[in-house]
Amino acid sequence: MLTVITLLIVFFGVVNLIRQTMFIVGSDLYAYKQTKSKKKTKRTILPYVSVIIPAHNEEKTILRAVRSIVRNKYPTNKREIIVVDDGSVDKTAEIIKHYQSVYGVKNLVVVCQEQLGKAHALNRGIIEHANGELIMCLDSDSYLSVDGLKKAVAYFADERVVAMAANVKIIPNPSLLNLIQRFEYIISYQMKRAQTFFNIEYIIGGIGSTFRKSVLEKVGYYDGDTITEDIDLTMKIVQLGNKENRLVYGADVVAYTESVLNISGLLRQRYRWKWGRSQTFLKNINLFFNRDKRFTKGLTFVYLPFAIFSDIAFFFEPLFVTFIFYIVFFYGSLFTLITTLSVISAYIILNILLEPTINTSDKIKYSFLAPSMYIFFYLLSFVEYVALIRGLVNLPKLRESISKGVSSWEHVAR
């Protein structure tokens, strides 16, 4: 039995080592390529940008989101802000209308509708009100960095680029759970650098995501039949062929969002993400191992299948952790524990050092915290594990869930 477990650990370990090496190399190559392309590409005519902010009961944060666009270093006559209030019962719409009347904010539209879901709110803003060549979507509990618009549009100087994911950061607060999520976001968004370089991106998240309006028209905008409308939209764009329609990551386009405040809220969030991704994969099952020349083989033969493989590997993680502690305590092999901690810590530190949007003092602070983060990540792993189990239990209902039109709002304690 121990031999089988050891072989499984070695197998999954080698696969993950190859994956992490690919991401680290790809991340460095992405940075080098971005440096060269920025020297070559300078956009002389700025495009008109429509920023869509869907909202449902967001009176505490909606003004911050809108102000972040108003105060952006982008010409007022080249941007518009469209807030779509989806049946709020608080003062979300009133706050923005008052702000507009007091400060005379130009190119700001507030649209109110009955509660029809986030996907419908986004579609209404885009289809009925947006005049921009580019569409940026911003969650109402998030905000954009002051130069975010200008940096976002720069990526679309390349005519092949049809969608761009922003670099999302967690707004700091003193809690341990907040710190864990900050580390998690740093690492996960570092991976997106490599995904862009290898052209295997398939998730353009909802915060600060930017699209050509023409591609949204081509794919029929957002669908309301999954609970992760952002992943679903991205996969519809991928279906056009990701060789000619590039989806990229904008490392310098920084947006900020609130962390989830408690474990129960985090569990609901992660279950929603896993369930929504499963819905989207089922809808787009034809992409897996697809030989069509419109798609990169790295996406269809490697990255998409590996997403499923990762969940399978994660299912065995408690067994692996138990085995490591078994070796440590019963054989007195501290070397195993120290080696594991050292490798994981080195990986976390490397991701921190490679992130250009973190200042030097924070890089030093985060690097010292890296070894302890390995332990705290198991708190996050427990949440992910419970979400995975819950998803597997509900798996028979997966196909049925797609036909119900369930795009809704996620409100967890933030």
TORZA-237975 format. One record per residue (C-alpha): residue number from 1; residue in three letters; x, y, z. Coordinates in steps of 0.05 Angstrom, whole numbers, plus 5000, padded with zeros to 4 digits. Layout:
N
site resi NUM&resn ALA&u X&v Y&w Z
...
// end
This chain:
414
site resi 1&resn MET&u 5000&v 5000&w 5000
site resi 2&resn LEU&u 5057&v 5048&w 5018
site resi 3&resn THR&u 5089&v 5033&w 4951
site resi 4&resn VAL&u 5025&v 5052&w 4914
site resi 5&resn ILE&u 5018&v 5116&w 4954
site resi 6&resn THR&u 5091&v 5133&w 4942
site resi 7&resn LEU&u 5084&v 5122&w 4867
site resi 8&resn LEU&u 5022&v 5165&w 4865
site resi 9&resn ILE&u 5058&v 5221&w 4902
site resi 10&resn VAL&u 5117&v 5217&w 4855
site resi 11&resn PHE&u 5072&v 5217&w 4794
site resi 12&resn PHE&u 5030&v 5276&w 4815
site resi 13&resn GLY&u 5092&v 5311&w 4841
site resi 14&resn VAL&u 5128&v 5305&w 4774
site resi 15&resn VAL&u 5067&v 5328&w 4735
site resi 16&resn ASN&u 5060&v 5389&w 4780
site resi 17&resn LEU&u 5134&v 5403&w 4776
site resi 18&resn ILE&u 5131&v 5405&w 4700
site resi 19&resn ARG&u 5069&v 5449&w 4704
site resi 20&resn GLN&u 5101&v 5498&w 4753
site resi 21&resn THR&u 5166&v 5501&w 4713
site resi 22&resn MET&u 5125&v 5517&w 4651
site resi 23&resn PHE&u 5089&v 5573&w 4687
site resi 24&resn ILE&u 5154&v 5603&w 4715
site resi 25&resn VAL&u 5188&v 5601&w 4647
site resi 26&resn GLY&u 5126&v 5627&w 4612
site resi 27&resn SER&u 5119&v 5683&w 4663
site resi 28&resn ASP&u 5190&v 5707&w 4650
site resi 29&resn LEU&u 5181&v 5702&w 4574
site resi 30&resn TYR&u 5115&v 5740&w 4580
site resi 31&resn ALA&u 5151&v 5797&w 4617
site resi 32&resn TYR&u 5206&v 5799&w 4564
site resi 33&resn LYS&u 5156&v 5799&w 4507
site resi 34&resn GLN&u 5115&v 5854&w 4539
site resi 35&resn THR&u 5176&v 5898&w 4547
site resi 36&resn LYS&u 5193&v 5891&w 4473
site resi 37&resn SER&u 5122&v 5901&w 4448
site resi 38&resn LYS&u 5111&v 5965&w 4489
site resi 39&resn LYS&u 5173&v 5995&w 4457
site resi 40&resn LYS&u 5146&v 5979&w 4388
site resi 41&resn THR&u 5072&v 5995&w 4398
site resi 42&resn LYS&u 5046&v 6064&w 4413
site resi 43&resn ARG&u 4973&v 6079&w 4401
site resi 44&resn THR&u 4964&v 6149&w 4375
site resi 45&resn ILE&u 4887&v 6149&w 4372
site resi 46&resn LEU&u 4854&v 6128&w 4437
site resi 47&resn PRO&u 4791&v 6086&w 4427
site resi 48&resn TYR&u 4724&v 6102&w 4459
site resi 49&resn VAL&u 4713&v 6057&w 4520
site resi 50&resn SER&u 4647&v 6038&w 4553
site resi 51&resn VAL&u 4654&v 6016&w 4625
site resi 52&resn ILE&u 4595&v 5973&w 4648
site resi 53&resn ILE&u 4584&v 5967&w 4723
site resi 54&resn PRO&u 4527&v 5919&w 4740
site resi 55&resn ALA&u 4502&v 5926&w 4811
site resi 56&resn HIS&u 4453&v 5894&w 4859
site resi 57&resn ASN&u 4448&v 5922&w 4930
site resi 58&resn GLU&u 4518&v 5952&w 4929
site resi 59&resn GLU&u 4506&v 6019&w 4964
site resi 60&resn LYS&u 4569&v 6011&w 5006
site resi 61&resn THR&u 4617&v 6004&w 4947
site resi 62&resn ILE&u 4585&v 6029&w 4883
site resi 63&resn LEU&u 4610&v 6100&w 4890
site resi 64&resn ARG&u 4682&v 6077&w 4898
site resi 65&resn ALA&u 4676&v 6036&w 4834
site resi 66&resn VAL&u 4647&v 6095&w 4794
site resi 67&resn ARG&u 4698&v 6145&w 4822
site resi 68&resn SER&u 4755&v 6100&w 4802
site resi 69&resn ILE&u 4734&v 6108&w 4729
site resi 70&resn VAL&u 4717&v 6182&w 4735
site resi 71&resn ARG&u 4786&v 6196&w 4764
site resi 72&resn ASN&u 4823&v 6152&w 4713
site resi 73&resn LYS&u 4877&v 6184&w 4670
site resi 74&resn TYR&u 4836&v 6176&w 4607
site resi 75&resn PRO&u 4801&v 6232&w 4567
site resi 76&resn THR&u 4730&v 6243&w 4591
site resi 77&resn ASN&u 4706&v 6249&w 4519
site resi 78&resn LYS&u 4735&v 6180&w 4504
site resi 79&resn ARG&u 4699&v 6141&w 4558
site resi 80&resn GLU&u 4630&v 6130&w 4586
site resi 81&resn ILE&u 4605&v 6096&w 4650
site resi 82&resn ILE&u 4542&v 6055&w 4649
site resi 83&resn VAL&u 4516&v 6032&w 4717
site resi 84&resn VAL&u 4461&v 5980&w 4711
site resi 85&resn ASP&u 4421&v 5972&w 4775
site resi 86&resn ASP&u 4391&v 5903&w 4775
site resi 87&resn GLY&u 4332&v 5909&w 4822
site resi 88&resn SER&u 4369&v 5937&w 4882
site resi 89&resn VAL&u 4326&v 5949&w 4944
site resi 90&resn ASP&u 4378&v 5994&w 4976
site resi 91&resn LYS&u 4404&v 6063&w 4953
site resi 92&resn THR&u 4453&v 6039&w 4899
site resi 93&resn ALA&u 4420&v 6078&w 4842
site resi 94&resn GLU&u 4404&v 6139&w 4885
site resi 95&resn ILE&u 4477&v 6146&w 4908
site resi 96&resn ILE&u 4503&v 6149&w 4836
site resi 97&resn LYS&u 4447&v 6196&w 4812
site resi 98&resn HIS&u 4463&v 6243&w 4870
site resi 99&resn TYR&u 4537&v 6239&w 4855
site resi 100&resn GLN&u 4525&v 6256&w 4782
site resi 101&resn SER&u 4479&v 6315&w 4798
site resi 102&resn VAL&u 4526&v 6345&w 4850
site resi 103&resn TYR&u 4590&v 6339&w 4811
site resi 104&resn GLY&u 4564&v 6343&w 4741
site resi 105&resn VAL&u 4598&v 6279&w 4719
site resi 106&resn LYS&u 4599&v 6273&w 4643
site resi 107&resn ASN&u 4583&v 6210&w 4605
site resi 108&resn LEU&u 4552&v 6174&w 4664
site resi 109&resn VAL&u 4488&v 6135&w 4654
site resi 110&resn VAL&u 4447&v 6099&w 4708
site resi 111&resn VAL&u 4400&v 6045&w 4683
site resi 112&resn CYS&u 4349&v 6014&w 4730
site resi 113&resn GLN&u 4313&v 5948&w 4717
site resi 114&resn GLU&u 4277&v 5893&w 4755
site resi 115&resn GLN&u 4322&v 5838&w 4781
site resi 116&resn LEU&u 4339&v 5794&w 4721
site resi 117&resn GLY&u 4410&v 5772&w 4739
site resi 118&resn LYS&u 4480&v 5796&w 4728
site resi 119&resn ALA&u 4486&v 5769&w 4656
site resi 120&resn HIS&u 4423&v 5806&w 4636
site resi 121&resn ALA&u 4447&v 5870&w 4669
site resi 122&resn LEU&u 4514&v 5867&w 4632
site resi 123&resn ASN&u 4479&v 5853&w 4566
site resi 124&resn ARG&u 4430&v 5910&w 4574
site resi 125&resn GLY&u 4487&v 5958&w 4588
site resi 126&resn ILE&u 4526&v 5935&w 4528
site resi 127&resn ILE&u 4471&v 5925&w 4477
site resi 128&resn GLU&u 4425&v 5984&w 4493
site resi 129&resn HIS&u 4473&v 6037&w 4519
site resi 130&resn ALA&u 4547&v 6024&w 4502
site resi 131&resn ASN&u 4577&v 6066&w 4446
site resi 132&resn GLY&u 4649&v 6044&w 4456
site resi 133&resn GLU&u 4694&v 6005&w 4410
site resi 134&resn LEU&u 4719&v 5971&w 4474
site resi 135&resn ILE&u 4677&v 5946&w 4532
site resi 136&resn MET&u 4705&v 5942&w 4602
site resi 137&resn CYS&u 4665&v 5905&w 4656
site resi 138&resn LEU&u 4677&v 5924&w 4729
site resi 139&resn ASP&u 4644&v 5893&w 4789
site resi 140&resn SER&u 4610&v 5943&w 4835
site resi 141&resn ASP&u 4649&v 5919&w 4896
site resi 142&resn SER&u 4715&v 5931&w 4860
site resi 143&resn TYR&u 4754&v 5990&w 4832
site resi 144&resn LEU&u 4805&v 6004&w 4777
site resi 145&resn SER&u 4875&v 6034&w 4786
site resi 146&resn VAL&u 4882&v 6106&w 4763
site resi 147&resn ASP&u 4918&v 6088&w 4698
site resi 148&resn GLY&u 4878&v 6024&w 4685
site resi 149&resn LEU&u 4839&v 6047&w 4625
site resi 150&resn LYS&u 4899&v 6075&w 4587
site resi 151&resn LYS&u 4939&v 6012&w 4600
site resi 152&resn ALA&u 4881&v 5966&w 4582
site resi 153&resn VAL&u 4869&v 5997&w 4513
site resi 154&resn ALA&u 4943&v 5991&w 4496
site resi 155&resn TYR&u 4935&v 5915&w 4490
site resi 156&resn PHE&u 4884&v 5924&w 4434
site resi 157&resn ALA&u 4934&v 5958&w 4389
site resi 158&resn ASP&u 4946&v 5885&w 4368
site resi 159&resn GLU&u 4887&v 5871&w 4322
site resi 160&resn ARG&u 4888&v 5797&w 4342
site resi 161&resn VAL&u 4872&v 5814&w 4415
site resi 162&resn VAL&u 4797&v 5809&w 4429
site resi 163&resn ALA&u 4796&v 5803&w 4505
site resi 164&resn MET&u 4840&v 5822&w 4563
site resi 165&resn ALA&u 4840&v 5801&w 4636
site resi 166&resn ALA&u 4862&v 5851&w 4689
site resi 167&resn ASN&u 4910&v 5838&w 4746
site resi 168&resn VAL&u 4864&v 5833&w 4806
site resi 169&resn LYS&u 4890&v 5848&w 4876
site resi 170&resn ILE&u 4857&v 5837&w 4943
site resi 171&resn ILE&u 4846&v 5901&w 4983
site resi 172&resn PRO&u 4887&v 5891&w 5047
site resi 173&resn ASN&u 4857&v 5886&w 5116
site resi 174&resn PRO&u 4887&v 5858&w 5181
site resi 175&resn SER&u 4854&v 5789&w 5180
site resi 176&resn LEU&u 4892&v 5724&w 5168
site resi 177&resn LEU&u 4841&v 5701&w 5116
site resi 178&resn ASN&u 4852&v 5766&w 5078
site resi 179&resn LEU&u 4927&v 5754&w 5078
site resi 180&resn ILE&u 4918&v 5683&w 5052
site resi 181&resn GLN&u 4874&v 5708&w 4995
site resi 182&resn ARG&u 4925&v 5762&w 4978
site resi 183&resn PHE&u 4979&v 5709&w 4970
site resi 184&resn GLU&u 4932&v 5664&w 4930
site resi 185&resn TYR&u 4914&v 5719&w 4881
site resi 186&resn ILE&u 4988&v 5737&w 4871
site resi 187&resn ILE&u 5005&v 5666&w 4852
site resi 188&resn SER&u 4943&v 5652&w 4809
site resi 189&resn TYR&u 4951&v 5716&w 4769
site resi 190&resn GLN&u 5025&v 5702&w 4759
site resi 191&resn MET&u 5003&v 5639&w 4724
site resi 192&resn LYS&u 4961&v 5680&w 4676
site resi 193&resn ARG&u 5026&v 5711&w 4649
site resi 194&resn ALA&u 5048&v 5643&w 4625
site resi 195&resn GLN&u 4978&v 5627&w 4599
site resi 196&resn THR&u 4982&v 5689&w 4555
site resi 197&resn PHE&u 5052&v 5672&w 4530
site resi 198&resn PHE&u 5032&v 5601&w 4511
site resi 199&resn ASN&u 4964&v 5625&w 4485
site resi 200&resn ILE&u 4924&v 5578&w 4530
site resi 201&resn GLU&u 4881&v 5629&w 4567
site resi 202&resn TYR&u 4808&v 5609&w 4576
site resi 203&resn ILE&u 4785&v 5652&w 4635
site resi 204&resn ILE&u 4776&v 5727&w 4630
site resi 205&resn GLY&u 4748&v 5745&w 4699
site resi 206&resn GLY&u 4694&v 5796&w 4711
site resi 207&resn ILE&u 4735&v 5849&w 4746
site resi 208&resn GLY&u 4767&v 5898&w 4697
site resi 209&resn SER&u 4758&v 5851&w 4638
site resi 210&resn THR&u 4759&v 5886&w 4571
site resi 211&resn PHE&u 4732&v 5863&w 4504
site resi 212&resn ARG&u 4724&v 5887&w 4433
site resi 213&resn LYS&u 4650&v 5902&w 4425
site resi 214&resn SER&u 4652&v 5868&w 4357
site resi 215&resn VAL&u 4671&v 5801&w 4387
site resi 216&resn LEU&u 4616&v 5806&w 4439
site resi 217&resn GLU&u 4566&v 5818&w 4383
site resi 218&resn LYS&u 4595&v 5758&w 4346
site resi 219&resn VAL&u 4586&v 5709&w 4404
site resi 220&resn GLY&u 4518&v 5735&w 4426
site resi 221&resn TYR&u 4540&v 5770&w 4490
site resi 222&resn TYR&u 4532&v 5738&w 4559
site resi 223&resn ASP&u 4490&v 5676&w 4570
site resi 224&resn GLY&u 4448&v 5669&w 4633
site resi 225&resn ASP&u 4449&v 5593&w 4638
site resi 226&resn THR&u 4511&v 5585&w 4682
site resi 227&resn ILE&u 4530&v 5616&w 4749
site resi 228&resn THR&u 4598&v 5639&w 4724
site resi 229&resn GLU&u 4579&v 5683&w 4665
site resi 230&resn ASP&u 4651&v 5709&w 4656
site resi 231&resn ILE&u 4681&v 5639&w 4644
site resi 232&resn ASP&u 4623&v 5621&w 4599
site resi 233&resn LEU&u 4633&v 5683&w 4556
site resi 234&resn THR&u 4707&v 5670&w 4551
site resi 235&resn MET&u 4696&v 5599&w 4526
site resi 236&resn LYS&u 4647&v 5625&w 4474
site resi 237&resn ILE&u 4702&v 5671&w 4449
site resi 238&resn VAL&u 4752&v 5613&w 4449
site resi 239&resn GLN&u 4703&v 5574&w 4405
site resi 240&resn LEU&u 4717&v 5625&w 4350
site resi 241&resn GLY&u 4788&v 5599&w 4349
site resi 242&resn ASN&u 4841&v 5623&w 4398
site resi 243&resn LYS&u 4897&v 5626&w 4347
site resi 244&resn GLU&u 4867&v 5686&w 4311
site resi 245&resn ASN&u 4826&v 5713&w 4369
site resi 246&resn ARG&u 4876&v 5725&w 4425
site resi 247&resn LEU&u 4857&v 5727&w 4498
site resi 248&resn VAL&u 4911&v 5761&w 4539
site resi 249&resn TYR&u 4929&v 5781&w 4610
site resi 250&resn GLY&u 4945&v 5853&w 4626
site resi 251&resn ALA&u 4995&v 5849&w 4684
site resi 252&resn ASP&u 4999&v 5925&w 4689
site resi 253&resn VAL&u 4923&v 5935&w 4687
site resi 254&resn VAL&u 4910&v 5932&w 4762
site resi 255&resn ALA&u 4841&v 5926&w 4794
site resi 256&resn TYR&u 4824&v 5916&w 4867
site resi 257&resn THR&u 4770&v 5875&w 4901
site resi 258&resn GLU&u 4747&v 5858&w 4971
site resi 259&resn SER&u 4767&v 5793&w 5004
site resi 260&resn VAL&u 4716&v 5744&w 5032
site resi 261&resn LEU&u 4712&v 5754&w 5107
site resi 262&resn ASN&u 4695&v 5685&w 5134
site resi 263&resn ILE&u 4703&v 5611&w 5118
site resi 264&resn SER&u 4630&v 5599&w 5103
site resi 265&resn GLY&u 4629&v 5656&w 5052
site resi 266&resn LEU&u 4694&v 5630&w 5022
site resi 267&resn LEU&u 4663&v 5561&w 5016
site resi 268&resn ARG&u 4602&v 5589&w 4979
site resi 269&resn GLN&u 4647&v 5628&w 4933
site resi 270&resn ARG&u 4693&v 5570&w 4915
site resi 271&resn TYR&u 4635&v 5522&w 4905
site resi 272&resn ARG&u 4603&v 5573&w 4858
site resi 273&resn TRP&u 4669&v 5578&w 4819
site resi 274&resn LYS&u 4678&v 5502&w 4813
site resi 275&resn TRP&u 4605&v 5489&w 4796
site resi 276&resn GLY&u 4604&v 5545&w 4745
site resi 277&resn ARG&u 4668&v 5521&w 4712
site resi 278&resn SER&u 4639&v 5450&w 4709
site resi 279&resn GLN&u 4576&v 5478&w 4675
site resi 280&resn THR&u 4619&v 5515&w 4624
site resi 281&resn PHE&u 4664&v 5454&w 4610
site resi 282&resn LEU&u 4602&v 5412&w 4597
site resi 283&resn LYS&u 4576&v 5464&w 4548
site resi 284&resn ASN&u 4643&v 5466&w 4513
site resi 285&resn ILE&u 4663&v 5393&w 4517
site resi 286&resn ASN&u 4680&v 5395&w 4443
site resi 287&resn LEU&u 4742&v 5437&w 4458
site resi 288&resn PHE&u 4777&v 5380&w 4496
site resi 289&resn PHE&u 4827&v 5345&w 4451
site resi 290&resn ASN&u 4801&v 5384&w 4392
site resi 291&resn ARG&u 4847&v 5378&w 4330
site resi 292&resn ASP&u 4817&v 5437&w 4293
site resi 293&resn LYS&u 4873&v 5483&w 4268
site resi 294&resn ARG&u 4836&v 5544&w 4296
site resi 295&resn PHE&u 4857&v 5523&w 4366
site resi 296&resn THR&u 4925&v 5518&w 4399
site resi 297&resn LYS&u 4942&v 5447&w 4418
site resi 298&resn GLY&u 4969&v 5473&w 4484
site resi 299&resn LEU&u 4898&v 5493&w 4503
site resi 300&resn THR&u 4857&v 5435&w 4476
site resi 301&resn PHE&u 4906&v 5378&w 4490
site resi 302&resn VAL&u 4943&v 5403&w 4552
site resi 303&resn TYR&u 4913&v 5459&w 4592
site resi 304&resn LEU&u 4839&v 5444&w 4590
site resi 305&resn PRO&u 4849&v 5369&w 4605
site resi 306&resn PHE&u 4898&v 5388&w 4660
site resi 307&resn ALA&u 4844&v 5431&w 4693
site resi 308&resn ILE&u 4804&v 5367&w 4703
site resi 309&resn PHE&u 4867&v 5328&w 4723
site resi 310&resn SER&u 4882&v 5381&w 4776
site resi 311&resn ASP&u 4815&v 5369&w 4809
site resi 312&resn ILE&u 4827&v 5294&w 4809
site resi 313&resn ALA&u 4896&v 5303&w 4839
site resi 314&resn PHE&u 4868&v 5351&w 4890
site resi 315&resn PHE&u 4818&v 5297&w 4911
site resi 316&resn PHE&u 4877&v 5255&w 4936
site resi 317&resn GLU&u 4912&v 5313&w 4971
site resi 318&resn PRO&u 4891&v 5293&w 5042
site resi 319&resn LEU&u 4921&v 5225&w 5030
site resi 320&resn PHE&u 4987&v 5256&w 5008
site resi 321&resn VAL&u 4990&v 5303&w 5068
site resi 322&resn THR&u 4975&v 5245&w 5116
site resi 323&resn PHE&u 5030&v 5204&w 5083
site resi 324&resn ILE&u 5081&v 5260&w 5091
site resi 325&resn PHE&u 5066&v 5267&w 5165
site resi 326&resn TYR&u 5068&v 5191&w 5172
site resi 327&resn ILE&u 5139&v 5191&w 5144
site resi 328&resn VAL&u 5159&v 5249&w 5189
site resi 329&resn PHE&u 5132&v 5221&w 5255
site resi 330&resn PHE&u 5141&v 5146&w 5247
site resi 331&resn TYR&u 5208&v 5147&w 5212
site resi 332&resn GLY&u 5235&v 5211&w 5243
site resi 333&resn SER&u 5248&v 5239&w 5173
site resi 334&resn LEU&u 5247&v 5314&w 5185
site resi 335&resn PHE&u 5283&v 5320&w 5119
site resi 336&resn THR&u 5217&v 5303&w 5083
site resi 337&resn LEU&u 5180&v 5359&w 5119
site resi 338&resn ILE&u 5236&v 5410&w 5112
site resi 339&resn THR&u 5244&v 5394&w 5038
site resi 340&resn THR&u 5169&v 5401&w 5025
site resi 341&resn LEU&u 5166&v 5467&w 5063
site resi 342&resn SER&u 5228&v 5493&w 5027
site resi 343&resn VAL&u 5204&v 5476&w 4957
site resi 344&resn ILE&u 5135&v 5507&w 4968
site resi 345&resn SER&u 5164&v 5568&w 5002
site resi 346&resn ALA&u 5214&v 5578&w 4945
site resi 347&resn TYR&u 5156&v 5574&w 4895
site resi 348&resn ILE&u 5115&v 5626&w 4934
site resi 349&resn ILE&u 5174&v 5673&w 4941
site resi 350&resn LEU&u 5191&v 5667&w 4867
site resi 351&resn ASN&u 5119&v 5687&w 4849
site resi 352&resn ILE&u 5123&v 5747&w 4896
site resi 353&resn LEU&u 5190&v 5771&w 4867
site resi 354&resn LEU&u 5165&v 5764&w 4796
site resi 355&resn GLU&u 5103&v 5807&w 4808
site resi 356&resn PRO&u 5120&v 5877&w 4782
site resi 357&resn THR&u 5060&v 5912&w 4816
site resi 358&resn ILE&u 5084&v 5897&w 4887
site resi 359&resn ASN&u 5132&v 5948&w 4917
site resi 360&resn THR&u 5199&v 5926&w 4946
site resi 361&resn SER&u 5180&v 5932&w 5019
site resi 362&resn ASP&u 5118&v 5889&w 5010
site resi 363&resn LYS&u 5159&v 5838&w 4970
site resi 364&resn ILE&u 5207&v 5832&w 5029
site resi 365&resn LYS&u 5150&v 5826&w 5080
site resi 366&resn TYR&u 5112&v 5775&w 5038
site resi 367&resn SER&u 5176&v 5734&w 5027
site resi 368&resn PHE&u 5188&v 5727&w 5102
site resi 369&resn LEU&u 5116&v 5704&w 5110
site resi 370&resn ALA&u 5121&v 5652&w 5053
site resi 371&resn PRO&u 5140&v 5592&w 5097
site resi 372&resn SER&u 5081&v 5602&w 5143
site resi 373&resn MET&u 5035&v 5611&w 5083
site resi 374&resn TYR&u 5046&v 5538&w 5063
site resi 375&resn ILE&u 5012&v 5518&w 5128
site resi 376&resn PHE&u 4956&v 5569&w 5122
site resi 377&resn PHE&u 4944&v 5549&w 5050
site resi 378&resn TYR&u 4916&v 5484&w 5078
site resi 379&resn LEU&u 4859&v 5524&w 5108
site resi 380&resn LEU&u 4844&v 5546&w 5037
site resi 381&resn SER&u 4855&v 5475&w 5012
site resi 382&resn PHE&u 4804&v 5450&w 5061
site resi 383&resn VAL&u 4753&v 5499&w 5034
site resi 384&resn GLU&u 4770&v 5480&w 4962
site resi 385&resn TYR&u 4765&v 5406&w 4981
site resi 386&resn VAL&u 4696&v 5414&w 5012
site resi 387&resn ALA&u 4673&v 5453&w 4950
site resi 388&resn LEU&u 4700&v 5397&w 4905
site resi 389&resn ILE&u 4664&v 5343&w 4945
site resi 390&resn ARG&u 4600&v 5383&w 4943
site resi 391&resn GLY&u 4607&v 5391&w 4868
site resi 392&resn LEU&u 4618&v 5316&w 4859
site resi 393&resn VAL&u 4556&v 5300&w 4901
site resi 394&resn ASN&u 4515&v 5346&w 4856
site resi 395&resn LEU&u 4547&v 5322&w 4791
site resi 396&resn PRO&u 4484&v 5285&w 4767
site resi 397&resn LYS&u 4447&v 5351&w 4767
site resi 398&resn LEU&u 4500&v 5386&w 4725
site resi 399&resn ARG&u 4468&v 5381&w 4657
site resi 400&resn GLU&u 4400&v 5400&w 4685
site resi 401&resn SER&u 4428&v 5462&w 4718
site resi 402&resn ILE&u 4451&v 5491&w 4652
site resi 403&resn SER&u 4380&v 5496&w 4624
site resi 404&resn LYS&u 4351&v 5535&w 4682
site resi 405&resn GLY&u 4380&v 5604&w 4669
site resi 406&resn VAL&u 4413&v 5611&w 4736
site resi 407&resn SER&u 4460&v 5671&w 4727
site resi 408&resn SER&u 4453&v 5707&w 4793
site resi 409&resn TRP&u 4489&v 5752&w 4842
site resi 410&resn GLU&u 4541&v 5727&w 4890
site resi 411&resn HIS&u 4537&v 5764&w 4956
site resi 412&resn VAL&u 4585&v 5737&w 5009
site resi 413&resn ALA&u 4610&v 5773&w 5070
site resi 414&resn ARG&u 4664&v 5821&w 5048
// end
